[in-house]
Amino acid sequence: MTSGLSGDSGVDGGTTSGGSGIDGRMPPDDSGVDGPTPHGDSVADARSPHGAPATGARTAHGSPAVVDGRTPSGDPAVDGQTPFGDSAVDGQTASGDSGVDDGRTPSRDPVVDRQTPFGDSAVDGQTASSDSAITDGRTPSRHPVVVDGRSLSCDDVVAVAHHGAQVALASDVLPRLARDRAVVDDVVDRQVPTYGLTTGLGSRSSYALPRDELAEFSVRTVRGRANAVGDPLPVPVVRAAVLARVNGIASGGSGVRPEILSRLVALLNSRVHPVVPEVGSIGASDLCQMAHVGLVVIGEGRAEFGGEVLDGATALRRAGLTPAELGPKDGHVLCSASPLAAGQGALALHKAGAVLMLAQSVTALTFEGFRANTSPLDARVLDLRSAPGQSRAARELLALLDGGELGDPRHARRVQDPLSLRCAAQVHGALHAALDFVTAALEPELNGCGDNPVVLADTGEILSSGNFHTPALALAFDTLALALTQIAAISAERMRRLLNPAVSGLSANLSPYGPERSGFAPLAKTAQALVAEIRMLSAPVCTDPRHGADAVEDDSTNAALGARRLTTMLVRLRQLLAVEALVAAQAVDLAAPSALGQGPALLHRAIRELVPPLDDDRPCGADVERVRCDVLESDDVQNALRAIVEGAS
């Protein structure tokens, strides 16, 4: 798929992606699904975190609570509109790519200084990702994601965040919330001292609140915590966070009024997207950012709707919704838990699985150019020390190389290769293991109650809770960041080995003219710069707790930051893999093997359709971006490579 241009606009101008244009900038959407959706039927090729196909149509856990196109609250659900229609803004990714090159309708908004969440400009006028099916001009998925509080998957998050899937509540959700709410009302009536309900919050938890001020306290809770700053989060991230909060509330235990949950569902289905600044969570729940969602629920704050950034009340009115009136505890529930960390983490996990598949494929291409020895991939060798993930990675590499000569180690050029080639299965296997760790840590956050306090309807109690705390999730995000950095390090080293004639047996710097030309040597500096940035972003954040309320909130996890930095890391890693792929394709041209493995043959052909071999010296930066955007991020290429890799797994 040829990537188009982003459609983000500047200040107060709105964006086709749905994010606001604060400071004229928009972070990239880097968490897109890797496969296309069918034309309005379902989210086909939605993948598990490791890229495995989803198991068919979604199972409804009871009757959906969206009937005749209306949300559970009775508000109209915007559906059936084209991705570029006025009300279907979330029918696009944050990148809002146009389809000028392949006949699709171009974006209507200007391109303005797109930046990543960490301030890096996107290259060639594109955001970090352009692979969501919504940007292809196809209609969003029409099969709703049925929310029951217990079974939300990363695929579901991607479907709602990137593909415009509607959200429906399972039939037992609202009755469950009504039972919990009855406990809250009883505690309020009996004036039982209860944290955040009849008392203040944080260090003010010892202050009793007058009965007639509890509803107003809910409103003040939202207003007083909407303190996030920075560029607005991309629309898909906001949608992912709201969906994660919807599912957390649906699981029970929050004590919120059922109509508040229905209103959050209505925001998603009507495509009203709160503007949420990117910085504000320390990982002791995402209070200061989720409060911006709460503002829109009550008709305040700012939201994107129909391509415009509006005040909250206007956005609701245009969508046919009305501001909610908050009762006791409702405001705290709107701000609570860690849905931003969970939602953005789910999107990053999905994308990381795709990046691992690309790293395997590019490595296989380098194997072909280097004429690498595949004996370290022999299952008998690996079985002697079953390190996590290494056997799976080795099987995938061998599957990609199948059909070429390297399956037989006797065709290798050397008896023993540099570690960046010889130990690729071990390093890539470690990323498989890291993805497993993140999956295990993320599922409870997507499918559990992260509130404090929690309501136990069976016994009529409201108890203090630490369920909002996310040390395992933050540790998992740090682990994933470190594993991605290991992938980056050996990618850059493989590229350097190809340039060295003493090691590769090829001409110096892979130039046909040998040492008389620079060849790809200067590109090695770019590769090292990318590794340096990736390594910097991999610094653990879970070991640096920031403190909140005095003497009470004395620990935090930085989980939301841990998820957010993964976005930029994945952009840089795809750029680095594009560097390696470009250089490896040249190595294959020079080595001229009689047959290539099926994976390398596919990649080499796709690269050569866009970029000619290097003859005399020329600028290569644009070639790298072309390979990244139109080869590594191509749906067609990814789907073909995925089919090969999954066959091995």
C-alpha positions, -999 to +999 in steps of 0.1 A: +000+000+000+014+034-009+014+057+020-003+090+016+001+123+034-012+131+069-042+153+072-034+171+105-041+207+107-029+235+130-043+254+160-081+252+163-083+239+128-092+203+136-077+173+119-090+145+098-073+123+123-095+137+150-067+152+171-065+189+178-037+210+164-023+224+196+009+242+187+003+232+151+015+197+158+001+162+159+018+131+173+020+103+148-002+073+149+021+044+154-001+017+165-021+006+136-033-028+127-012-045+101-037-061+079-066-047+059-102-048+069-127-061+044-150-035+029-173-029+057-177-065+069-154-072+098-119-064+110-103-091+089-066-099+095-069-083+129-040-099+147-031-111+181-001-093+198+022-117+180+005-113+146-016-145+148-050-142+132-080-135+153-104-164+156-132-153+133-162-132+142-164-118+177-185-136+202-212-116+218-214-122+256-251-117+258-273-095+238-256-062+227-269-031+244-269-012+211-303-016+194-315+000+161-283+021+158-287+037+192-263+036+221-274+022+255-282+057+267-305+063+238-281+086+220-278+081+183-248+061+172-231+074+141-226+046+117-224+038+081-206+069+071-176+071+049-142+074+067-139+110+054-175+120+063-183+147+087-192+124+116-169+096+109-137+112+118-124+083+137-128+064+106-091+074+101-059+069+118-041+097+135-020+100+104-051+106+082-032+095+051-046+104+018-049+080-011-038+102-040-014+076-054-040+048-057-072+065-065-085+070-030-101+102-018-073+125-005-074+141+029-090+175+031-067+190+057-033+205+052-001+189+064+014+207+093+047+199+110+038+164+122+057+153+152+060+122+173+050+122+210+086+131+218+089+160+194+104+143+164+092+153+130+078+126+109+097+121+076+084+129+041+052+146+054+039+114+069+031+103+104+047+072+119+022+048+105-001+047+076-013+012+076-047+013+091-074+001+067-095+032+075-070+054+057-076+033+025-110+049+021-128+017+031-157+018+055-151+010+092-159-024+106-196-028+112-194-057+136-195-042+171-170-050+198-191-064+226-179-052+259-185-075+289-157-064+312-139-097+310-127-106+275-114-074+258-085-083+235-058-062+218-075-070+186-107-054+199-087-023+210-072-020+175-106-025+159-122+003+178-091+026+178-082+023+142-110+007+123-140+026+137-157-005+151-188+003+171-190-007+208-219-026+224-224-035+260-232-071+268-267-076+283-255-082+319-233-051+322-259-024+330-277-046+356-243-053+372-236-016+375-271-010+389-264-035+417-231-018+425-247+016+424-273+006+450-245+000+474-231+035+468-265+051+473-270+032+505-236+043+519-243+079+510-277+077+527-262+063+558-233+088+557-207+060+562-172+075+559-159+062+526-128+074+506-136+095+476-173+092+482-182+109+515-146+121+521-120+140+502-093+125+480-056+119+485-042+138+515-077+152+521-092+118+528-098+127+564-122+155+555-159+146+556-180+160+528-215+174+534-242+153+519-256+181+497-221+187+482-213+152+470-226+157+434-207+190+431-176+173+446-178+149+416-177+178+392-149+194+411-130+162+410-130+162+372-122+199+368-095+199+394-076+170+378-077+180+342-041+193+343-023+174+316-001+194+292+016+190+258+005+180+223-028+161+220-027+124+220-036+109+186-072+100+182-066+062+181-049+064+215-077+084+230-102+059+216-082+030+230-081+046+264-118+053+265-125+018+254-102+004+281-121+025+307-154+014+294-144-023+297-129-017+332-162-001+344-182-029+327-163-054+348-180-040+379-168-027+412-166+010+404-201+020+417-206+045+389-242+052+377-250+030+346-258+061+325-222+074+328-209+042+312-235+045+284-223+081+278-187+069+273-199+043+248-219+071+231-187+092+228-170+063+210-199+054+187-207+091+178-170+098+173-166+125+198-130+125+208-118+144+239-086+163+234-062+147+259-028+163+263+001+137+262+018+144+296+002+141+330+002+105+343+028+092+368+012+058+367-007+060+400-038+058+378-041+082+348-060+108+367-047+140+352-053+128+316-085+109+319-100+139+336-100+156+302-123+128+290-145+135+320-146+172+311-162+164+277-187+140+294-200+170+314-200+193+284-167+211+292-131+208+279-124+203+242-132+175+218-127+167+181-159+160+161-163+160+123-128+172+117-131+202+140-118+208+175-147+223+195-156+231+230-170+200+247-206+212+249-207+221+211-191+187+202-218+169+222-246+189+207-235+184+172-233+146+178-268+146+193-256+140+228-262+160+260-238+166+289-241+142+318-250+151+353-226+136+378-237+120+410-216+110+440-184+090+430-191+095+392-164+121+388-137+100+405-146+070+384-142+089+352-107+098+362-096+066+378-076+034+369-049+032+342-069+030+309-044+052+290-015+029+299-036-001+290-051+013+258-019+028+243+000-003+255-024-026+236-018-006+204+020-006+209+020-044+216+001-050+184+026-030+164+056-045+182+045-080+170+045-067+134+079-051+139+093-085+151+080-101+119+097-074+099+130-078+118+129-116+110+122-109+073+150-083+069+174-105+088+167-133+063+174-109+035+208-101+051+215-138+055+211-141+017+234-112+009+260-123+034+256-160+025+252-168+062+256-201+079+222-215+091+236-243+113+229-222+144+192-224+135+192-262+136+166-274+160+190-300+174+214-272+184+188-251+200+172-279+219+204-282+239+196-249+256+159-240+253+162-202+258+128-184+257+116-178+222+147-188+203+133-220+187+103-201+174+125-174+160+147-200+144+118-218+128+105-185+114+139-176+099+142-210+083+107-207+069+116-173+053+148-188+039+130-219+025+133-222-013+168-208-014+202-224-010+210-214+026+188-241+041+219-263+035+248-249+056+272-262+030+262-232+008+274-208+035+304-186+028+319-190+063+321-217+089+311-193+116+295-159+112+295-127+134+272-128+164+247-104+148+239-131+123+248-162+143+227-152+173+198-136+156+174-163+168+184-158+204+179-120+202+147-122+183+135-150+206+140-127+235+115-102+219+090-131+215+094-136+252+090-099+260+058-098+240+045-128+260+053-109+292+035-078+280+005-098+270+003-114+304+006-081+322-018-062+299-048-086+299-057-079+336-055-041+330-078-044+300-103-067+318-103-057+355-115-031+379-088-005+386-108+017+409-103+028+444-124+022+465-142-008+450-178-018+455-186-054+466-223-057+458-227-092+473-218-080+508-228-043+504-193-031+512-170-005+498-133-013+504-101+005+499-081-008+469-047-007+453-059-022+420-051+010+402-013+004+407+004-011+377+040-021+386+038-053+365+025-035+335+052-008+337+079-035+341+066-053+311+067-021+290+103-016+301+111-051+292+096-047+258+116-015+253+149-032+262+141-062+239+134-037+210+168-021+217+185-055+214+169-060+180+181-025+169+216-031+180+222-062+160+204-048+130+229-019+128+258-044+132+246-067+105+245-037+082+281-028+091+293-063+085+279-062+049+299-031+042+332-047+053+348-067+024+371-086+048+340-100+065+313-101+038+335-110+008+317-083-012+330-050-026+339-023-001+308-004+011+288-024-014+298+000-042+304-016-076+334+007-077+348-006-044+368+018-022+368+045-049+332+054-038+315+060-004+287+035-012+265+029+018+293+038+043+277+071+053+244+054+059+260+035+087+261+068+107+224+071+102+219+036+115+240+043+146+221+075+152+188+055+152+203+030+176+214+058+199+179+072+201+163+039+205+187+031+234+180+064+250+143+057+249+148+023+264+158+036+298+136+020+324+108+042+338+093+018+364+122+023+388+118+060+390+086+066+411+072+101+412+052+111+442+017+124+444-004+135+474+018+143+504+025+113+526-002+092+509+007+087+472+043+078+478+048+054+449+040+053+412+049+032+381+051+056+351+032+030+331+016+055+307+050+070+299+064+035+294+037+028+268+040+062+251+077+061+245+072+027+227+055+046+200+087+065+190+109+035+195+088+015+170+090+044+145+128+045+148+132+007+147+112+005+114+135+032+100+165+012+111+152-020+095+146-001+063+183+009+063+193-027+068+169-039+041+182-014+016+218-024+022+209-061+022+192-058-011+224-044-026+244-072-010+221-097-027+226-080-060+263-083-057+264-118-043+240-130-070+228-163-055+211-187-079+180-189-057+166-168-028+144-180+000+108-171-003+109-143+023+140-126+010+128-130-026+096-112-018+114-084+000+141-080-026+115-078-054+094-052-035+125-030-028+137-032-064+103-022-077+108+011-059+146+017-055+173+009-081+206-007-071+233+017-060+257+024-088+275+057-082+271+076-050+237+092-044+215+104-015+200+074+002+179+089+029+148+092+006+154+056-005+153+045+031+120+062+037+106+048+006+115+013+017+100+019+051+068+034+040+061+015+008+077-019+016+080-026+053+047-008+061+028-021+031-002-042+039+004-065+010+041-071+019+033-076+056+005-100+049+026-121+025+055-123+050+031-130+079+017-160+060+052-174+057+061-168+093+029-181+107+033-213+087+064-220+107+048-212+141 
